[in-house]
């Protein structure tokens, strides 16, 4: 357990130091207890805490309350833009969606959600970095992304072993 915490701290510190050209502050976003946030500065830009499967992914009933709780306890979190794509709809030619990580000291909300069984780890993964380079703006480097995925895999393993959230049979039967 100590080694996992040490690895997590190292990963988070490494990710937090990655370059984020267009710095977005958490105060510029409004997640309203959800995985999606509008930008207060750009009405055509949406931020999302999940990379894939956000409409179909299984999720636990307490996801929104855990997001709200994490945000209130980590008001100084940094917003790390991971990948941006757009336009998202033909009617909104200038619209964009950015997959982001919210990082505060030694924790990310993304890891927190997977560790608590709110979502499977795969929802935090982009298709592949190589595929995305053709049509998305990537804001992180491959090394930081791979470190983050290792953290997410460990979080999912923890949630499965402890039967948390979606890994709890009772929760699965209710969905």
C-alpha positions in Angstrom: 0.0 0.0 0.0 2.8 2.4 0.9 4.5 1.8 -2.5 1.2 2.5 -4.3 0.9 5.8 -2.5 4.5 6.7 -3.3 3.9 5.8 -7.0 0.7 7.9 -7.1 2.4 10.9 -5.6 5.3 10.7 -8.1 2.8 10.3 -11.0 0.7 13.2 -9.9 3.7 15.5 -9.4 5.0 14.5 -12.8 1.7 15.2 -14.5 1.1 18.4 -12.7 4.4 19.7 -14.1 3.5 19.0 -17.7 3.0 21.9 -20.0 -0.5 23.2 -20.3 -0.4 26.0 -22.9 -3.9 27.4 -22.4 -4.1 27.4 -18.6 -7.7 26.9 -17.4 -8.5 27.5 -13.8 -11.0 25.3 -11.9 -12.9 28.5 -11.0 -13.4 29.0 -14.8 -15.4 25.8 -15.0 -18.7 24.6 -13.5 -19.0 20.8 -13.2 -22.3 21.0 -11.2 -21.8 17.5 -9.8 -21.3 16.0 -13.2 -18.5 14.8 -15.5 -19.2 17.7 -17.9 -18.4 21.3 -17.4 -19.0 24.4 -19.4 -16.4 27.1 -19.6 -17.4 30.5 -18.1 -15.1 32.2 -20.6 -16.1 30.2 -23.8 -19.7 29.0 -24.1 -18.7 26.7 -27.0 -16.1 24.8 -25.1 -17.0 21.8 -22.9 -14.7 20.0 -20.5 -15.1 16.3 -19.6 -13.6 14.2 -16.9 -13.9 11.0 -19.0 -12.0 10.3 -22.3 -14.3 7.7 -23.7 -17.7 6.1 -23.2 -19.1 8.9 -21.2 -22.7 8.3 -22.4 -22.7 4.5 -22.1 -20.1 3.7 -19.4 -21.5 2.0 -16.4 -21.3 4.3 -13.4 -22.2 4.0 -9.7 -25.2 5.8 -8.2 -23.0 8.0 -6.0 -20.8 9.4 -8.8 -22.3 12.9 -8.8 -22.1 13.2 -5.0 -18.4 12.0 -5.0 -17.6 14.6 -7.8 -19.2 17.3 -5.8 -17.4 16.3 -2.6 -14.0 16.1 -4.3 -14.4 19.5 -5.9 -15.4 21.1 -2.6 -12.4 19.6 -0.9 -10.0 20.4 -3.7 -10.9 24.0 -4.7 -7.3 24.7 -5.7 -7.0 21.8 -8.1 -5.2 22.4 -11.4 -7.0 21.7 -14.7 -4.8 19.8 -17.0 -6.1 19.7 -20.6 -5.3 16.3 -22.1 -6.9 16.3 -25.6 -9.2 18.6 -27.4 -11.4 17.8 -30.4 -14.0 19.7 -32.3 -16.2 20.8 -33.8 -18.4 18.5 -31.7 -21.6 19.2 -33.7 -22.1 20.5 -37.2 -24.4 23.2 -36.0 -21.7 24.6 -33.8 -18.7 24.9 -36.1 -16.5 26.4 -33.4 -17.5 24.0 -30.5 -14.8 22.0 -28.8 -14.6 19.3 -26.1 -11.6 18.8 -23.9 -10.8 15.7 -21.9 -9.1 17.0 -18.7 -7.6 15.9 -15.5 -8.2 17.8 -12.2 -5.1 17.5 -10.0 -4.7 18.7 -6.4 -1.5 17.9 -4.6 -1.4 14.1 -4.6 -4.7 13.2 -6.1 -6.7 13.5 -9.4 -10.4 13.5 -9.5 -10.1 11.0 -12.4 -8.2 8.5 -10.2 -10.5 9.2 -7.3 -13.6 8.3 -9.4 -12.0 5.0 -10.7 -10.6 4.1 -7.2 -14.2 4.5 -5.8 -15.7 2.3 -8.5 -17.6 5.2 -10.1 -16.3 4.3 -13.6 -14.1 1.6 -15.2 -10.6 2.7 -15.8 -11.0 2.5 -19.6 -13.1 5.6 -19.5 -10.0 7.6 -18.6 -8.1 6.2 -21.7 -7.9 7.8 -25.1 -8.1 5.4 -28.0 -4.4 5.6 -28.6 -2.1 8.5 -28.7 -1.0 7.6 -32.2 -4.5 7.6 -33.6 -5.4 10.8 -31.9 -2.5 12.8 -33.3 -4.3 12.9 -36.6 -7.4 14.7 -35.5 -7.1 15.9 -32.0 -5.0 18.5 -30.2 -2.9 16.8 -27.6 -1.8 18.8 -24.6 0.3 16.2 -22.8 3.2 14.0 -23.7 3.2 10.3 -24.1 5.3 9.7 -21.0 2.9 11.6 -18.7 -0.1 9.9 -20.3 1.4 6.4 -19.7 2.2 7.2 -16.1 -1.4 8.4 -15.6 -2.7 5.1 -17.1 -0.7 3.1 -14.7 -2.3 5.0 -11.8 -5.7 4.4 -13.3 -5.1 0.7 -13.7 -4.0 0.4 -10.0 -7.1 2.4 -9.0 -9.4 0.0 -10.9 -7.7 -3.0 -9.4 -8.3 -1.5 -5.9 -12.0 -0.9 -6.7 -12.5 -4.4 -8.1 -10.8 -6.1 -5.1 -12.8 -4.1 -2.6 -16.1 -4.4 -4.6 -16.7 -0.7 -4.8 -19.3 1.0 -6.9 -19.8 -0.7 -10.3 -17.8 -3.7 -9.0 -20.3 -4.3 -6.2 -22.8 -7.0 -7.3 -25.7 -5.2 -5.6 -24.9 -2.1 -7.6 -24.7 -4.1 -10.8 -28.1 -5.6 -10.2 -29.7 -2.2 -9.7 -28.4 -0.7 -12.9 
